[in-house]
Amino acid sequence: MPIDGTLVPREGQFERLLGNIGRQFIRRYADADLLDQIEAQVDLPLPLGRAAVVEMDAQPFRFAVLVSTLHHVDQLDHRAKVALARESFVDAVRVAASAGLTRLATPVLQGGWRLTPTDAFAQMLAAAATCSGPEVHVYAIEPFVHDQLVTLARGVGFLH
């Protein structure tokens, strides 16, 4: 789940960390108390490109992996944004593996639309070739974007 880990929120302002996916998660799974879990378990600030695992008290998920990709403080050039997509993915896989997770679901780590989906996904694919860890499922809900990502993954041998 992408967050702005560089922000250190005050008491009661932890929702400001979350991007669209996190806010949607809270609406859909209000009983999971995601914000309370983040506040109790994550030391902020979480530097850009780093990830943290949060153990959830309620279903439907046992764990959430937070990835600091939503940067609002510094302007990054394209090369730095691409590097951030790769580093974020690698660290998310690393912390998930360290927590013993066997499956990881993730959006394309574009940094909140700071990169195109294909640019970010290409970095995730390149990193996946060098990472070991949980089985990773990347989700894109827009059909056109999904088709582009499938084509890209097939082109580099990830899908047959």
C-alpha positions in Angstrom: 0.0 0.0 0.0 1.7 3.2 -1.1 2.0 5.9 1.6 3.7 9.2 2.2 6.2 7.9 4.7 8.1 11.2 4.8 5.2 12.9 6.5 5.2 12.6 10.3 1.5 13.1 11.2 0.3 14.4 14.5 -2.1 12.4 16.7 -5.3 11.7 14.8 -3.8 12.7 11.4 -2.5 9.3 10.2 -5.0 9.2 7.4 -2.8 11.9 5.7 -0.2 9.3 5.1 -2.4 7.3 2.8 -2.9 7.6 -0.9 -6.1 6.6 -2.7 -5.6 2.9 -2.2 -5.2 3.3 1.5 -8.2 5.5 1.8 -10.3 3.0 -0.2 -9.0 0.2 2.1 -10.2 2.1 5.1 -13.7 2.6 3.6 -14.0 -1.0 2.6 -12.4 -2.6 5.7 -13.2 -0.2 8.5 -13.0 -2.9 11.1 -9.3 -3.6 10.2 -8.2 -0.4 12.1 -5.4 0.2 9.6 -4.6 3.7 10.9 -4.3 2.5 14.5 -2.1 -0.4 13.4 0.2 2.0 11.4 0.4 4.3 14.3 1.3 1.5 16.7 3.8 -0.4 14.5 5.6 1.9 12.1 8.4 4.3 13.0 8.0 7.4 10.9 9.4 8.9 8.9 9.7 6.0 6.5 12.3 7.1 3.9 11.3 7.1 0.3 11.7 3.7 -1.3 11.4 1.8 2.0 8.7 -0.5 3.1 7.3 -1.7 6.5 5.1 -4.6 7.4 2.1 -4.0 9.6 0.4 -6.9 11.3 -3.4 -6.5 11.2 -5.7 -7.5 14.1 -8.7 -8.0 12.0 -9.6 -9.8 8.8 -9.5 -10.0 5.8 -5.7 -9.5 5.7 -3.2 -10.6 8.3 -0.6 -8.2 7.1 -0.3 -4.9 5.1 2.9 -3.9 3.5 3.3 -0.1 3.4 5.7 1.4 0.8 6.9 5.0 1.0 6.4 6.2 -2.6 4.1 9.2 -2.3 6.6 12.0 -2.0 5.2 15.4 -1.5 8.2 17.2 -0.2 10.9 16.9 -2.9 10.7 17.2 -6.6 12.3 14.2 -8.3 13.5 14.0 -11.8 12.4 11.2 -14.1 15.5 9.1 -13.3 14.9 9.4 -9.6 11.2 8.5 -10.0 12.2 5.4 -11.9 14.7 4.4 -9.3 12.1 4.9 -6.6 9.7 2.5 -8.3 12.4 -0.1 -8.4 13.7 0.4 -4.9 10.2 0.5 -3.4 9.3 -2.8 -5.0 12.5 -4.5 -3.9 12.1 -3.3 -0.3 8.4 -4.4 -0.3 9.4 -7.9 -1.4 12.3 -8.0 1.1 10.2 -7.0 4.1 7.4 -9.4 3.0 9.9 -12.2 2.8 11.4 -11.3 6.2 7.9 -11.5 7.7 7.4 -15.0 6.2 4.7 -13.9 3.7 4.2 -16.2 0.8 2.0 -14.0 -1.3 2.1 -10.3 -2.0 -0.6 -8.2 -3.8 0.4 -4.8 -5.0 -0.6 -2.0 -7.3 1.8 -0.7 -9.8 4.2 1.4 -7.7 3.9 4.7 -9.7 4.3 7.0 -6.8 0.7 8.3 -7.0 0.8 8.9 -10.8 4.3 10.4 -10.8 5.3 7.8 -13.4 3.3 6.1 -16.1 2.1 2.7 -15.3 4.3 1.1 -17.9 7.5 2.9 -16.7 6.9 1.9 -13.1 5.9 -1.7 -14.0 9.0 -2.1 -16.2 11.1 -1.3 -13.1 9.1 -3.7 -11.0 9.7 -6.4 -13.6 13.4 -5.7 -13.8 13.6 -5.9 -10.0 11.5 -9.1 -9.9 14.1 -10.8 -12.0 16.7 -10.3 -9.2 14.4 -10.7 -6.1 13.4 -13.8 -4.4 10.5 -14.0 -1.9 6.8 -14.2 -1.9 4.7 -14.8 -5.0 3.8 -11.3 -6.3 0.5 -10.4 -7.9 0.4 -6.9 -9.5 -3.1 -5.4 -10.0 -4.3 -2.8 -12.4 -8.0 -2.1 -12.5 -8.2 -0.1 -15.7 -8.6 -2.5 -18.6 -6.4 -0.6 -21.0 -3.6 -0.3 -18.4 -4.0 -4.0 -17.5 -3.6 -5.0 -21.2 -0.5 -2.8 -21.5 1.1 -4.4 -18.4 0.3 -8.0 -19.6 1.9 -7.2 -23.0 5.0 -5.8 -21.2 5.2 -8.8 -18.9 4.9 -11.3 -21.8 7.5 -9.4 -23.7 10.1 -10.0 -21.0 9.1 -13.6 -20.3 7.1 -13.2 -17.1 3.8 -14.4 -18.6 3.4 -17.1 -21.2 
